[in-house]
Every structure is written in structure tokens, then in C-alpha cells.
């Protein structure tokens, strides 16, 4: 069984952290109870992914709120994700491309380059980190490009772990934001990012209602999910939930042990860990 991790972050000794500000990484490490050492060399990272038989999709994270303001650096970061996928196709599936909409036409051209030339995935629309909710019309050209290219997009929901800093929470509600996007773009494959608390009831409703919406659970240990959401995973949204971590801020030892300890039906756990992602990617013609 190959596990599919729908969100990892690159903490590379060779290419630096996703977080330009050290205090953000320190805060997240404390919040998550991360391992003492989260930075990895490329060799160490690939060895660990192979050890746990995991294929990952990275979140590029290259937005202004995380310190990414130089467009040349953003392009170089994306180039590295493309290089990783080319070098290690057994463990690297691709990357979600984070774009601040304020880049305008230049940002759209960069997303197209990432998809067509680097074989990466669609846009990561994080309202909390950009200040623009996912249903704002400024995102529409990005969604249209992703539909044409047959790649999924990532839309953030729930409580973001970075505290304060002028980062809003209202942008992360599945209803109305994901609801509107899914309604306007029924051919768009939407993977919602991380556990949707405190909006988990809204997320369940959207998952039940829209065939084109899914939800990966990075950034939370499953032992902290609400009893109701756990029940939903075991029943009516079992085909809509996917595994995610935020590796290496969360270790695979911890996350896999926590998922296995929650009493999910074996067939449901298989869907969460890989079958749902495998099916969705396969429907888009993406080889996993």
C-alpha cells in the first residue's frame, strides 16, 4: 500500500524553509508538537518518504504572508519542485502552486508554466494567507486554467495554525466560499486543505452536496477531530476524505499511528490513506 500525502511542506537544508520568518516556523512547531529537527537534506527526505512508502504533494507556500515577495525567488522555488518530481517520481507527485492574486497576469502565466512545463498541480487558493477568499472573482482565471489543464486546485478551509499577524479566519468557511466556487465551476476538482474545524459541519454539507469537492486533513492529528466528524468519515463522506500531514512538521510515525488508533473501518482507512486520492487523480488522467 502506497500512502498518498496530499500536503507536505519543503523544509530543505539545500533550498531553505517555506517559512521565511523563523518565528512562524517556531510557532507552528510548538503548536503541532513537531520533532526537534524538521529541516531535511534532499537525501534524508527522499529516504524517509521511501521508508514509509509515501508519495507527497508539496504546498509551495510562496505567498507574501510567508515572506515571499521576490518573483524570481518564487519561480526558482517552483523550478525546484519540478526538479524533485522529475528526479523522484516514485515519491514526489507534484506541488500546489501558491500565488498571490496581486501578481495579476504574471501570476497566471507562472501557474500555466508550472502546470505545462514542470508537470505540477493547480493553484493553492488560501484566503487567510492572501486576504482574498476563494470565491472572489480574482481567482476565476486560475480556476479556468486548471479546468482546461485537468489539474486539481487546493482551497483552504478551517482554522489556520499561524496566530494573529492580520490573518483572517472568515475567508476559510466552506459556506459560502467553497460552496460558491463548486457551484460556479462544476468541472473543477477541488481539494479542500486541512481539517475544517470549526466549520466541520459546513464542510460535511459541501462534501455531501458537490461531487467535485474533497477534503484532505493535514495540520491536525485525527485524535482531535470531533466525534461527529469521525462518524461522518466512517460513513457518508468516506469517499471524500484524504490523508494529509504537513510533513515534516508532523512525523509519519505519529500521524499513521493516530489514524490507525481511531477505530475506522479498515476499508475506510484505505480510502483515506490512498484510494480516494488515487481515484481522483486517475479520473483527471494523472498517474500516481
RACOR-V208587 format. One record per helix or strand of 3 or more residues. SS is the DSSP state (2 for helix, 1 for strand). FROM is the first residue (numbers start at 0). TO is the last residue. If there is no record, write none. Layout:
ss/from/to
SS/FROM/TO
SS/FROM/TO
This chain:
ss/from/to
1/2/7
2/21/31
2/41/50
1/53/58
2/63/65
2/70/86
1/91/97
2/100/102
2/104/115
1/122/124
2/126/129
2/136/148
1/152/155
2/169/171
2/173/183
1/189/192
2/199/208
1/212/215
2/221/223
2/226/232
2/251/259
2/265/282
